[in-house]
Amino acid sequence: MINHDVLIIGAGLAGMRAALAAGDNGADVAVVTKVHPVRSHSNAAQGGINAALTDRGDDWRDHAYDTIKGSDYLGDQDAIEIMCREAGSEVISMEHMGVIFSRDEEGRLGTRAFGGQRQARTFFVADFTGQALLHVLHEQVLKAGVRVYEEWFVLSLIVEEGQCAGAVVMEMRTGGVHVMRAKAVIMASGGLGRVFEPSTNALICTGDGMALSYRAGAPLMDQEMVQYHPTTLKGSGVLITEGARGEGAHLLNSKGERFMERYAPNMMELASRDVVSRSEQTEIDEGRGIDGCVLLDCRHLGEQVIREKLSQIQDIARDFAGVDITREPIPIRPGMHYQMGGIKTDVNGSTAVPGLYAAGECACVSVHGGNRLGANSLLDTLVFGRRSGQHASDLAKSKPHAPITDAAAEDDLERIRALLENDGEYMFGRLRLDLGRAMDRRLSVFRNQQGMEQALTEVRDVRERYRNVRVADKGKTFNTNLMFTLELGFMIDCAETIVLSALERRESRGAHTRTDMPDRDDDNWLKHVLVKSTPDGPRIEHLPVVITEWEPQARVY
Ligand SMILES: Cc1cc2nc3c(=O)[nH]c(=O)nc-3n(C[C@H](O)[C@H](O)[C@H](O)COP(=O)(O)OP(=O)(O)OC[C@H]3O[C@@H](n4cnc5c(N)ncnc54)[C@H](O)[C@@H]3O)c2cc1C
């Protein structure tokens, strides 16, 4: 058995920021991650991170208001206030740790405009901000002597007498299964993008931590709120950063019109993501698209801006679509990008299961509500990663380890044995694709009752077939076939909670747009939808939204 005070699951920005904070607070900290830390999806973040700095004439209250309006009034305002107030010091402390942010002509930290915000407050490192932040945090974690278990895969959480007491983890290199005992566990396992196909997310974003926590008794909140990003590349679905529009790129339809004039005359291409994605989909559905896409035009930005600020986009468009963005517009469409919902936490990361914390994309604090503003997620990972690290390590100081033994791994060992012995007719790949396509077809930009009911049938059909899944590789060394099959189990749980929550919300709000119920209904639905796992199956609950000073208004851009 392996013992640590605080066990952090995930080595993306949330996990590593939590590890530093818990270590600073004197705890013995360990991080487990199924991939090398800098291969976490945070590495792919392109556009930037928001903060309202007073010396720029900006105010955290304006950032909070933009975030609340962006969330379609579903975000909890106490949490949003904390995030926006702490943003400046968090970004500056990353700069002090060594992140080389892009600068303006006067040599100050540069900002770019991002969607749904009245002020340019997005700090960035060209178009690879996540990579810059992640590498610096990784260096800091190594410097702090945090133990990192790389390529270790978490199979389940251990709950002893109602408290989270650690996790059962498989070492990928050997196939060995270990009990890791901890006084506090922080889930920082990232998003579930791949529950949809295609997605901008890395293949590893399979919602493991949401499903693990759900199975352990922690409710998931706002799961119906799935963000479709307005600019994903035709075919592959690779992300083209909002930073391109922030630098001034235009959206065009087949007639060459800047169609956003019709939908968001003030903010145009920089309206909130849900608004832009709906506008694009409407253009496409009404026959003004080109081959299922609209166009993102960067040509007028000039070669220098493109080379200095959008070089990765230039490479992606060339390598994946054969487009030279200095000469041609890029074919793009709305694509699955981000999960606003997740494990319900308070502002210190605590979940409903004592001893279990969550931070980052897997958590729902909730600061994003019905629609996340671009560049608020990196901020969320750092602010709430740090706060969870501090609070989890405080808790760890106050209690002994739970009296568990290696027997805690028995259920997982049995499950793996059964999977390896199952001679069923399906391989994980087919099922994963069926699941992802069903979700993308029925729960994308526009939804309706019939489609969502169909999705529920399809998800449950995949769950049935999963009982008959065969793992061809029976070996112990790097059995990725086994790992992908286990991930599919997590994905099915996540998909079911998304569909059930979406069916529950009988209105349109943020990313959840129903063609059969097109209006926002504050009288009945200004509340969160939660799903809890019970022995009788998933149970739906509601929670009020926390409003501090911003009353809901009509949302126009
Ligand atoms: C292409 C792209 C671009 C983006 N650009 C931006 C941007 O510009 N600005 C912004 O604010 N947001 C952006 N986002 C969103 C943002 O990057 C993510 O929400 C955020 O980085 C998530 O960080 P995280 O720490 O929560 O999780 P991740 O970085 O995804 O890390 C998850 C960690 O959990 C580990 N893990 C998962 N399951 C297991 C398991 N079973 N066992 C062990 N370990 C496990 C993984 O190994 C990994 O280390 C972007 C997202 C994408 C996909």
The ligand as an SDF file (V2000), in Angstrom:
LIG
                    3D

 53 58  0  0  0  0  0  0  0  0999 V2000
   -7.8080   22.5510  -27.9330 C   0  0  0  0  0  0  0  0  0  0  0  0
   -8.2030   23.2720  -26.6870 C   0  0  0  0  0  0  0  0  0  0  0  0
   -7.8850   24.6080  -26.5210 C   0  0  0  0  0  0  0  0  0  0  0  0
   -8.2580   25.2800  -25.3620 C   0  0  0  0  0  0  0  0  0  0  0  0
   -7.9180   26.6030  -25.2280 N   0  0  0  0  0  0  0  0  0  0  0  0
   -8.2430   27.2540  -24.0750 C   0  0  0  0  0  0  0  0  0  0  0  0
   -7.8310   28.5980  -23.8670 C   0  0  0  0  0  0  0  0  0  0  0  0
   -7.1620   29.2100  -24.6930 O   0  0  0  0  0  0  0  0  0  0  0  0
   -8.1870   29.2110  -22.7170 N   0  0  0  0  0  0  0  0  0  0  0  0
   -8.9140   28.5750  -21.7430 C   0  0  0  0  0  0  0  0  0  0  0  0
   -9.1960   29.1790  -20.7040 O   0  0  0  0  0  0  0  0  0  0  0  0
   -9.2910   27.2830  -21.9160 N   0  0  0  0  0  0  0  0  0  0  0  0
   -8.9660   26.6150  -23.0490 C   0  0  0  0  0  0  0  0  0  0  0  0
   -9.3420   25.3100  -23.2020 N   0  0  0  0  0  0  0  0  0  0  0  0
   -9.9510   24.5960  -22.0670 C   0  0  0  0  0  0  0  0  0  0  0  0
   -8.8550   24.2550  -21.0480 C   0  0  0  0  0  0  0  0  0  0  0  0
   -7.6480   24.0150  -21.7090 O   0  0  0  0  0  0  0  0  0  0  0  0
   -9.1940   23.0300  -20.2150 C   0  0  0  0  0  0  0  0  0  0  0  0
  -10.4910   23.1340  -19.7010 O   0  0  0  0  0  0  0  0  0  0  0  0
   -8.2140   22.9000  -19.0470 C   0  0  0  0  0  0  0  0  0  0  0  0
   -6.8870   22.9730  -19.5070 O   0  0  0  0  0  0  0  0  0  0  0  0
   -8.4340   21.6190  -18.2810 C   0  0  0  0  0  0  0  0  0  0  0  0
   -7.4090   21.4890  -17.3320 O   0  0  0  0  0  0  0  0  0  0  0  0
   -7.4740   20.3900  -16.2120 P   0  0  0  0  0  0  0  0  0  0  0  0
   -6.2730   20.5780  -15.3570 O   0  0  0  0  0  0  0  0  0  0  0  0
   -8.7950   20.4200  -15.5680 O   0  0  0  0  0  0  0  0  0  0  0  0
   -7.4000   18.9900  -16.9870 O   0  0  0  0  0  0  0  0  0  0  0  0
   -6.3790   18.3940  -18.0830 P   0  0  0  0  0  0  0  0  0  0  0  0
   -5.3430   19.3560  -18.4900 O   0  0  0  0  0  0  0  0  0  0  0  0
   -7.2160   17.7960  -19.1390 O   0  0  0  0  0  0  0  0  0  0  0  0
   -5.6430   17.2400  -17.2710 O   0  0  0  0  0  0  0  0  0  0  0  0
   -6.3040   16.0700  -16.8640 C   0  0  0  0  0  0  0  0  0  0  0  0
   -5.3230   15.1640  -16.1440 C   0  0  0  0  0  0  0  0  0  0  0  0
   -6.0280   14.0700  -15.5630 O   0  0  0  0  0  0  0  0  0  0  0  0
   -5.3310   12.8710  -15.7880 C   0  0  0  0  0  0  0  0  0  0  0  0
   -6.3000   11.7590  -15.7690 N   0  0  0  0  0  0  0  0  0  0  0  0
   -7.5260   11.7050  -16.3330 C   0  0  0  0  0  0  0  0  0  0  0  0
   -8.0970   10.5140  -16.0900 N   0  0  0  0  0  0  0  0  0  0  0  0
   -7.2180    9.8030  -15.3450 C   0  0  0  0  0  0  0  0  0  0  0  0
   -7.2110    8.4810  -14.7890 C   0  0  0  0  0  0  0  0  0  0  0  0
   -8.2370    7.6210  -14.9640 N   0  0  0  0  0  0  0  0  0  0  0  0
   -6.1210    8.0720  -14.0890 N   0  0  0  0  0  0  0  0  0  0  0  0
   -5.0510    8.9070  -13.9360 C   0  0  0  0  0  0  0  0  0  0  0  0
   -5.0080   10.1540  -14.4440 N   0  0  0  0  0  0  0  0  0  0  0  0
   -6.0760   10.5860  -15.1340 C   0  0  0  0  0  0  0  0  0  0  0  0
   -4.6640   13.0770  -17.1360 C   0  0  0  0  0  0  0  0  0  0  0  0
   -3.5420   12.2360  -17.2740 O   0  0  0  0  0  0  0  0  0  0  0  0
   -4.2590   14.5610  -17.0460 C   0  0  0  0  0  0  0  0  0  0  0  0
   -3.0130   14.6900  -16.4040 O   0  0  0  0  0  0  0  0  0  0  0  0
   -8.9760   24.6060  -24.3440 C   0  0  0  0  0  0  0  0  0  0  0  0
   -9.2850   23.2680  -24.5040 C   0  0  0  0  0  0  0  0  0  0  0  0
   -8.9250   22.6030  -25.6650 C   0  0  0  0  0  0  0  0  0  0  0  0
   -9.3290   21.1660  -25.8140 C   0  0  0  0  0  0  0  0  0  0  0  0
  1  2  1  0
  2  3  1  0
  2 52  2  0
  3  4  2  0
  4  5  1  0
  4 50  1  0
  5  6  2  0
  6  7  1  0
  6 13  1  0
  7  8  2  0
  7  9  1  0
  9 10  1  0
 10 11  2  0
 10 12  1  0
 12 13  2  0
 13 14  1  0
 14 15  1  0
 14 50  1  0
 15 16  1  0
 16 17  1  0
 16 18  1  0
 18 19  1  0
 18 20  1  0
 20 21  1  0
 20 22  1  0
 22 23  1  0
 23 24  1  0
 24 25  2  0
 24 26  1  0
 24 27  1  0
 27 28  1  0
 28 29  2  0
 28 30  1  0
 28 31  1  0
 31 32  1  0
 32 33  1  0
 33 34  1  0
 33 48  1  0
 34 35  1  0
 35 36  1  0
 35 46  1  0
 36 37  1  0
 36 45  1  0
 37 38  2  0
 38 39  1  0
 39 40  1  0
 39 45  2  0
 40 41  1  0
 40 42  2  0
 42 43  1  0
 43 44  2  0
 44 45  1  0
 46 47  1  0
 46 48  1  0
 48 49  1  0
 50 51  2  0
 51 52  1  0
 52 53  1  0
M  END
$$$$
